[in-house]
Amino acid sequence: MMYTVPIYFQVTQRVSSTIAGAHLFPAVIGNTIGGIAAGIIINRTGRYKALLVFAATSSITGYTLMLLRWHGHTSWAESLYVFPGGLGTGIAFSAGFISLQASIDPKDKASAAAGLFMTSTLGIIIGMAGTSAIIQGYLRYSVQLDLTRLGMSQAEIAEIIRKASESVSYIENATGAVQKVLIDGYVKGIEYGHGLSIVFAGITLITASLLKERKL
């Protein structure tokens, strides 16, 4: 989400990176609310499994809404679809940390916490790299196919793909059919990126459902 959302608005609305990044604000708010709320709920109930299931479901909901509704013409109201994803992430980090602490021997808590933060960072890197690869891969495929149909030479197509892959700002300089092809390629690639996020969130949902909860 941190990668796809700004790119989506830069491509579809041709806005600056600052304005595009502002569309992440609801996700940041959701992340904060989720983390705080999870801590309060766990402190009062001593339960965390249901929170993990809810976190995964919330993330799936957010990404599904973006997949179904973000097709190039997105209003500020529809940009709020990032909120459930941020909420789910905030809850997952808090509840995941508590579940880890409840499941291991006290003497291993420090090393386990370090391992959790390391794997979380690794997961973020893998997710962003995978999403980027999907977007760039589909962009190259769709642009190659569509511009070939328009009768452009392979050399021209290769140059357009290179420039579009290097920077989304190239779209502003493209005109007519070429610009439309680039926008469509990016938007569709981002949709596949959301699909990958849904898969990861689905794995989290299954894992959380199978988790054996320990009373705190």
N, C-alpha and C positions, 0 to 999 in steps of 0.2 A: 504493500500500500504506500509506504513512504517513497517508493520509486515510481510506481505507476500513476498515482494521482496527479502529481505535478506535471509529468510528461503529457498526460491526457489533456489537461487544460491548456498547456502550452501549444499542443498540436491543434486542438479543435477550436480554441478561441484566440490563438495567437497573442497571448498575454505574456508579460515578463515572468521570469522565474519567481520573483517575489510574490506577485499576485497569484500565480499558480500554486505556490507553496502555502498561501493563506487558506486554500481549500482543505488543508490538512488540519486546520485548527479544531474542527469538531471532533476529529479522531483523538487529538491531544487531550481535549476536555474529557472525552469518553474514557481514555486511558487513566486519567487522574481520578475520575469518579469511580471507575471500576476497582482500582487499587485500594482506595480508601474504603469503599463499601465492602469489599471482600474482607478486609481486616476487621471491620466492625462486626460483620456477620459471623465470621469465624470465632471471634472473641466471645460473642454472646451464645453461640450454639455449639461450638466445638466441632462443627461439621464443615467439610470442604469438598467432598465428592460432587455434590449437587452443583456447587459453584463452578467446578471444572467443566461439568457437562453443559451448564448454562453458557459458560465462556465460549466453548467451541460452537455451540448452537448460534450464539450471537454473532460470532465471526462469519459463520457460514451464511447467515441471513444478510449481513452487510455485503459480502462479496457477491452473493447471488443477486441482490438488488442492483449492484453496479453492473454485473454481467448482463442483466435483462434490460436495464434502462439507460445505461451510458452508451449511446451510439453516435455521439458527435454533437448533439444539441442538448446540453445539460444546464439546467438553471441552478441558482444558488440553493433553492430548496432541495433539489435532487442531489446536490453535493453533500447534503447531510447524511447520505447513505454511508459515509465513512464512519459515522459515530458508532454503530454497533460493532464494527471491527476494532476500533480503539477501546471500547468498553470491554470486549471479550479479551483483548490482550492484557489490559490492566488487571482484570480478575484472574486470568490464567497465571500471570507471574506471581501474584500474591498467594493464591491458593496452591499453586504448584510448589512454592517454597515451603509453605506450611506442611503440605503432604509429605514432602521429602524429610523434613525435620521430624515428623511423627513416625516415620517408617524405619529410621536407622538408629543405631546405637549412639548414645550421647557423645562418646569419644570420637566418633567419626563425623560429627556435624560440621565442623569447620571445613574439612576437606570436601565433604559432600556439597556444601554451599558454594565453594570455589568451583567445583565441577559443574554445578548447575548453571552458574553465571557464564562459565566457559562454553558449555554446550548451547546455551541460549544465544550467545554471540555468534557461535558457529552456525546455528540454525538460521539466524538473520542473514548472515553472509550467503549461505547456500540458497535461501529463498530469493534474495535479490539477484544473485547470479543466475539462478534458474529462470526467473521471470525475465531478466534482461535478454538471456539467450533465446527465449521463446519469442519475445517481441521482435528482436533483430532478425531472427530466423524467418519468421512469418513475413516481416517487412520485405526482406530480400526476395522471398518466394513470390509474394503477391505483386510487387512492383515489376519484377522480371516478367511475370505472366501478362499483366495488364498493359505494360508499355510495349511489349512485343506485339500484342494485338493491335496497338495503335500504329504499328509500322515503324517504330524507332529502331535504330541500329543497336547492336549489342554493345558497342563502345559507348554510345550515348547513355544506354541503360546502366551500364557498369559505373559510369561517372555519377549519374544521379543517385544510384544506390549508395555509393561511397560517401557522397556529400550528405545525404539524408541520414545515414547511419552515424556520421560524425557529430552532427548537431541538428536538433529539431528546428533551429532557427532558419535552416535552409528552406523550409517549407514556405516561409514568408516571401522568399525570392522566386519561388516556383510560380508558374502561372497556368491557368486553364486546366486542361485535363491532367497534366502532370501533378499539379497541386492536389487535385481530388484523389488521384491514385495514391499519393503519399499519405494523405490524411486517412483514407480508408484502410491502408495497410497498417498504419500505426494503431488505429482504433481497434481493428480486428485482432492485431497482435496483443494489445492490452487486454482484450476480452479473454484470449487464451491464457494470459497471465493470471487473470482473476480465477480462471478455471483451475490452474495449478494451486492457487491459494485455497480454493474450496477443497481440493484433494487433501492438502496438508491439514486443514481444519477438520476434515472428516476423519482422518487418522487420529487426531487428537480426541475427537468425540468418542471414537471406539475405545481408545486407550483409557479415557476417563471413565467410561461406562464399566470397564472391566476392573477398575481400580478397587482394591480392598481397603475400605476406609477404617481408620483407627480412631477411636474416641480420644479427644484431647483432654 
